[in-house]
């Protein structure tokens, strides 16, 4: 594992959109989560972390702790069995898990194991995750739709039998996540810059590779990492500085179109004007601004519109306060 430790605090903004799918169903009806007051779609941080874990495990062969494993008889492997296999009896044993499992270094964990001998209770090992995300929220109002259909399955008599199905979807949603990387917690979990690169890769390409029946139709559109120079400093809530505009350049759900009527990336533009102003004001505290962007997106930058990653990066480099800080993440596959 790399010894290049994470020494600087970072903030993350991640935007992706979904079409005709359910990005994160509720536990009861598997219906998209919608805030009743604001009518925006909500996606949990747990869902995003699962996307990252699955991508790193399935595409990058990384060892993942929080992953379901099965015994030979098909039953789920218990946490006690996993700890036993890892030889975890004391904290020094548990800390060895950090070297092996990237999700523990990124997101932390609370690991409880059975004590030895006649001791009662459980031994608890806890690490606060350096990488934390708020709930993801759509940048506009949404309206879910119930799709009814039938599935055809062979019966025991080798005849076909139809079963009625019901699926809740969102016709469209542009979802924004905000995250922070805490350099102090990173010391405790031994997080490295190499790990962060894998995290960003998992956010971008993991989202693109959600291609199961219930998740297909999700495309990453923008990922920004702001790395700071000043110790213990970050701007905060960078996601709130981003606006969504309609195709005519008006703010959606305010003076522009209703967010419920959106159906594709061609219906929207991402306005970075306020975000750029905040970054300019704090430019002396910023080390780098790392960017990945999708080529189908139109962005508003300093009262001009640019489309795609190359033009976005060039426009950002054209801002004198930020020109020496812009860096291409180069995550797209």
Buried (B, 14 or more C-beta within 10 A) or exposed (E): EEEEBBEBBBBBBBBBBBBBBBBBBBEEEEBBBBBEEBBBBBBBBEBBBBBBBBBBBEBEEBBBBEBEEEEEEEEEEEEEEBBEEBEBBEEEBBBEBBEBBBBBBBBBBEBBBEEEEEEEEEBEBEBBBBBBBBBBBBBBBBBBEEEEEEEEEEEEEEEEEEEEEEBBBBBBBBBBBBBBBBBEBBEBBBBBBBBBBBBBBBBBBBBBBBEEEEBEBBBBBBBBBBBBEEEEEBBEEBBEBBBBBBBEEEBBBEEBBEBBBBEEBEBBBBBBBEBBBBBBEBBEBBBBBBBBBBEEBBBBBBEEBBBBBEBBBEBBBBBEBBEEBBBEBEBBE
